[in-house]
Amino acid sequence: MMAEIFYLVFHAKIEEGKANFMEIQSEDKTFDLVGKVLSEDVNEVYKLSNHIDRDWRANDRAVGFTRSPRSTSVGDILVKIHVTGGEMGRNFRITAQKAVVVAGMGFKELDLDYWVKTLKIEEDFASIFGKRLEFSTREESYIYKEDRPW
């Protein structure tokens, strides 16, 4: 059985001329899914999703989903995903385990169920896997019966 743990990286949309990062519970705030980083450590995910000496998408364990994402910063959200799979890459089970916001210093854990719904993670996975999706969080799982698309 294979297992893969990664974080989905969501960047807060910033209104032009405003840096309104800390108001993350605002109904107006929206986020873009900009990539995934293969790591179990949120500190490493933060580091790997920043332009330090090169574009962060050039890191071996980072996959960018947008053309030119900025560095991950205060107010952005990271969601930990655990994928396990059965024989021959079939019957994959996907579980959202944790959601954090990048704070001024470190990270703040968020209500997982609220943010999975708000970020429309279920819709993202459903668009990949179609109607074979069973979606929930933590111990319950997202189950697919197709080959892994990523």
C-alpha positions in Angstrom: 0.0 0.0 0.0 1.4 3.4 -0.9 1.0 6.5 1.2 1.7 10.1 0.3 1.4 13.2 2.5 1.4 16.7 1.1 0.0 20.1 1.8 -2.2 22.1 -0.5 -1.2 25.7 -0.7 -3.9 28.4 -0.9 -3.0 32.0 -1.4 -5.2 34.8 -0.2 -6.3 37.1 -2.9 -5.2 40.6 -2.2 -7.2 43.6 -3.3 -5.0 46.1 -5.1 -3.6 48.6 -2.8 -4.5 46.7 0.4 -2.6 44.2 2.5 -5.6 42.8 4.5 -4.0 39.5 5.4 -5.0 39.2 9.0 -8.8 39.3 8.5 -8.9 35.7 7.3 -12.4 35.0 8.7 -13.8 37.8 6.5 -16.7 36.7 4.2 -15.0 38.8 1.5 -11.6 37.0 1.6 -11.1 34.5 -1.2 -8.3 32.1 -1.8 -6.6 30.5 -4.9 -5.2 26.9 -4.9 -1.7 27.6 -6.1 0.1 24.3 -5.6 1.0 21.4 -3.5 4.2 20.6 -1.5 5.2 17.0 -0.7 6.1 17.2 3.0 4.6 16.3 6.4 6.2 19.3 8.1 4.3 22.6 7.8 7.6 24.6 8.5 9.2 22.9 5.5 6.1 23.5 3.3 6.3 27.2 4.2 10.0 27.3 3.2 9.5 25.3 0.0 6.6 27.5 -1.1 8.7 30.7 -0.9 11.0 32.3 -3.5 14.2 32.2 -1.6 16.9 31.7 -4.3 14.6 30.7 -7.1 10.9 30.3 -8.1 9.4 28.0 -5.5 7.9 25.8 -8.2 11.4 24.7 -9.1 11.7 22.8 -5.8 11.6 19.0 -6.4 8.8 18.5 -3.9 6.7 21.5 -5.0 4.1 21.5 -7.8 2.7 24.9 -8.9 -0.9 25.0 -10.3 -0.8 28.6 -11.4 1.4 30.5 -13.8 3.3 32.7 -11.4 2.4 32.3 -7.7 3.9 34.6 -5.2 5.7 33.4 -2.1 3.5 32.0 0.7 2.9 34.7 3.3 0.9 35.8 6.3 -2.8 35.0 5.8 -2.3 32.1 3.4 -3.7 28.7 4.2 -2.0 25.3 4.1 -4.1 22.1 4.2 -2.5 18.7 5.1 -3.7 15.8 2.9 -2.9 12.1 3.4 -3.4 9.8 0.5 -3.2 6.0 0.8 -3.8 3.5 -2.0 -4.4 -0.1 -2.5 -3.0 -2.6 -4.9 -1.9 -1.4 -8.3 -2.8 2.2 -7.6 -6.5 1.6 -7.2 -9.0 2.5 -4.5 -7.2 5.6 -3.2 -8.3 7.1 0.1 -7.8 10.8 0.7 -8.1 12.4 4.1 -7.8 16.1 5.0 -5.9 16.1 8.3 -5.2 19.7 9.3 -5.6 23.3 8.1 -3.4 26.2 9.3 -3.0 29.8 8.5 0.4 31.5 8.2 0.5 33.9 11.1 2.9 36.8 11.8 5.0 34.3 13.8 4.4 30.6 13.1 1.0 29.0 12.2 -2.4 29.0 13.7 -4.6 25.9 13.5 -7.9 26.4 11.8 -11.3 24.6 12.0 -10.7 21.9 9.4 -14.3 21.3 8.4 -15.0 25.0 8.0 -12.0 25.6 5.8 -12.4 22.4 3.7 -15.9 23.7 2.8 -14.8 27.4 2.4 -11.8 26.6 0.2 -14.0 24.2 -1.9 -11.5 21.4 -1.6 -14.3 18.9 -2.2 -15.1 20.5 -5.5 -11.5 20.5 -6.5 -11.2 16.7 -5.9 -14.6 16.1 -7.4 -13.5 17.9 -10.6 -10.6 15.5 -10.8 -12.3 12.3 -9.9 -15.9 12.8 -11.0 -19.0 11.5 -9.2 -17.1 8.6 -7.5 -16.2 10.9 -4.7 -17.1 10.3 -1.0 -15.9 13.4 0.8 -15.3 14.1 4.5 -12.4 15.0 6.9 -10.0 13.6 9.4 -10.7 9.9 10.0 -13.3 9.6 7.4 -12.0 9.6 3.8 -12.4 10.7 0.2 -12.5 7.4 -1.8 -11.8 7.0 -5.5 -11.7 3.9 -7.6 -9.6 5.2 -10.5 -5.9 5.6 -11.1 -4.3 8.5 -9.3 -4.3 11.5 -11.7 -1.3 13.3 -10.2 
